[in-house]
Amino acid sequence: MSGGPTKKDGRSQLCRTLLAEAEFFIDEGRNLSLIEPPIRSAPIVFAKSSKWAEQVRRGFCRGETEAADIWNMELPYSASGTLTWIKAGYWYSGSEFPTTDIISSLFTHLICAYAGLNSSTYQLSISASDDNYFSTFTDTIKQKNPSVVTLLSIGGGLANSSLYSSMISQSSSRQSFIQSSIITARFYGFHGLDFCWVSLSTESDMANMAILLDEWRIAIESESRNFRRSQHILTMAVHYSPYLGDSVSFPIEAMWRN
């Protein structure tokens, strides 16, 4: 009798899912996909060079593509006319891939995934097993690349969407979430926060998300100013298209300014 799905099966499915989503942006045959932002005139280019992709595959899964524990992207970013290449990747705590084996020199940014959400307090929730990983993540990967930037990702593809929808709908729960996220990121030594909520889909969620992002940025700036610390980076992973049909679209302006 065959057994149930293994952790390797889960890793392989996760990898296939992430790669399928990434292909919307990344066409390895052409290497570039172009997206025109509705707010600014300069296009955002998502690029993935085959050479860098192969380096990442070797560094993270030793040639076993289906068992890869990281999703990566390479893109140029320009805020002031100077082009800076960002090479970012997610490391999933459930992958069992040792953080000591990460070749962090291949990256500018590494995102540690995932923190959860307490259903009663709306504060971040981190399991005891993940606590061991998260508490050493930044120090470990900086040994091979002292300049790498680390972020803590919240949510993930398997997160309870209704819980996050409930959190962003009320001012008090948003503040609980925001303050908890900043405190947690500082405690674990991360340089920023990533909100990975790929399943939000209603007009009310989009409107409340815009409010959350504005309040989150204000809180980050306030914490930085009051304690004379560097500001946290704030990023978000969402559905590959900003437009979901039936007049529902992501709050692009709020996402851009925050």
N, C-alpha and C positions, 0 to 999 in steps of 0.2 A: 504494500500500500504506500502510495506516495505521500510525503508530508506536505505541510502548508508552505506558503511563500516564505522565502528566507530573506534576511536583511540584504543579501546581495541582489535578490530579485527586486526588492524595493529600491535599491540604489540604481539598478539598471533602468527601472521604469521612470525614476526621477530624472535620470540623465536624458532619456529619450524625450520626456516631456519638455525639459528645459531646452534641449537642442531644437525641438520642433518649434517652440515659441521663438527662439533666437533666429531661426531661419527666416522669419518674417522680416527681420532687420538685416540679416547677414546672408548674402548670396555669395557663397565661396567661389562660384564661377566668375563673378564680376568683382568680388571683394568689397563692393560698396553699395549701400542703399542710401537714398537721399530722402530726407523728410523736411518739409518746409514748415517751420513753426508759424502759427498764426499771429504771434506777438511781435517777433523781431524779424528783420529782413534777412539776416544771415542764416543759411541753412545749417542744420545739424547733420553731420555725417557719421554714420555708424560704420566702422570698418573692422575687418578681421583679416589680418594677413595670414596666409597659410603657414608661413615660417613660425610666427609667434604662436599660432594655434597648435602646431606640432610640438613646440617647446612646452606649452602648457600641458598637453596630453601626456608627454613623457614625464613631466614633473609631478603630475597629480595621479595618474592612473597607470604609469609605467607601460604604456602602449595598449592597455585594455580600455578602449574607448567607452564601451557600454558600462563599465564600472566606474566611470569618472565621477568624482565627488564634488566637482566644482563647475559652475557655469561662468564663462568669462566673456568679456567684451573689450574692445579697444576702440576708442573714439577720440577725435580731437575736440578740445574745448577752448573757446576763446571768449573771455569776458571783457578784455580791454585791447583787442587787436593782436595780442601775442598768443600764438598757437601752442597749446600744451596737450600732449597726448596722455590720456588716461587709460590705464590698463587695469581693469577691475575684475574681481572674481568673488563668488560666494563660496564659503566653506560651510558645509552642513554638519552639525554636531552629531547627527545620527548616522553618519557615513562610516564611522570607525576608522577614517583615514587619519593617521597621526599628524598633529599640527607640526611636529618636529620635522616631518618629511616635506612640508610645503616649501617649494623653492620661491620664496617671497621676492627674490631679486627680479622675477619676471613681472612683478606687479607694482603699480603705484598705489592701489587701493585694494584692501581685502576686507570682505564683509563676513562677519561671523553670524551664523543663522542657527536657530531662531529663539528669541525670547517670546514668551506667551503673555497672556492677559488674564488677570484674576477676575472671575465673573462677578464677584461681590464688590471689590474695591476699585476695580478698573486700573489697578497698578500692575506694573510688569511682574511677570511670574517666571522664575527660572528654576528648573528642577535641580535636585542635588547633584545628579550626574553631570548636567550641563555646567553647574557652578564650577566644577573642577576644570573644565575646558575653558570657560569664559574668563576665569580669573588669571589664567596664564597665557591667553591667546596673544595679546599684543606683545608682551615681553618675548614670547617664544619666536614669533615670526620676525621681530625686529633684530634678532641675532644675526640673520642673514641679509637683512635690508633695513638699516636704522631709519631710513626716510619713509618707509611704507606707512600709509595712513589706514587706520582700522576703524570699522564701523560695526555697530551692533544692529542686526536686523530683527525687526519685530513682526510677528505674524507668520507668513509663509502660505504656501498653496493649500495646506491642510487645516488652516486656522478656521475657527468658527466665525463665519462672516456676520451672523446675526449679533454676536457679542460685540464685534467692532462697530457695527451699525448702531447698536444701543449706546456704546461709549461716546461716539461723536455727536449724538443727538442732544446731549445735555451739557450745559456749561460746567457744572460741578464735576461730572465724570471726565470731561475733556481735561480739566485742570489737574485732576488726580493722575490721569495718564501722562500728561506732559511733564509734571514735576517728577513723577516716578521715573520716567525715561531719562531725564537729565541726570538725576541722582545715580541711577544705575549705570549709565555710561561712564560717569566720573569714577564710580566705585571700581569698575572693572578695567578702567584705563583705556577706554575707546575714545577715538577722536571725533566720532560722530554717530548719527543714528540713521537707520534705513527703515522705512515703513513698507513692508511687503504685503499689500492687500490687493490681490489680483481679481477678486470676485465682486467688488462693489459695483452696483449696476443701476441704482435708482436715482431719480432726480434729487430726492431728499438727501441721500448719501453724498452725492456730489456737492450739494450746497453746504452740507455740514462739514465735508472734507475741506472745503475752501476756508471755512472758519477755523477749523483745527490747525491748518497749516499757518494761517496768520497768527494765531495765538501761540503756536509752537515756536515760531521764529521770534516773537516778542519775548517769550520766556527764555529762549537761548541767549538772546542779546542781553537781557537783564542779568542773567546768571553770570555771563562773561564780564559784564561791566562791574557788578557788585563785588565779585570775588577776584577780579583782575586775572581772569583766565582766558585762554584762547577760545573762540567760539566753536561750538560743535558744528560739524557739517550735517546737513539734513538732506537726505535723498529719499526717493520713493520708487518702488517697483509696482507697476500696474499693468493692466491689459495692454496688448501691443498697439491698439488703436485708440486715439482719444475720443472717437465717436462710436457710440454703441447702438445708434439707431433710435427711432421714436423720440427725437429731440434730447436724448440723454448723452451728455458728453462730459469728459473730465474737466475740472476747474483749471484750465490751462494757465490763466493769468495768475491765479494764486500759487500754482506749482512753480511757475517761472520766477515769481518775485521772492519766493521763500526757499 
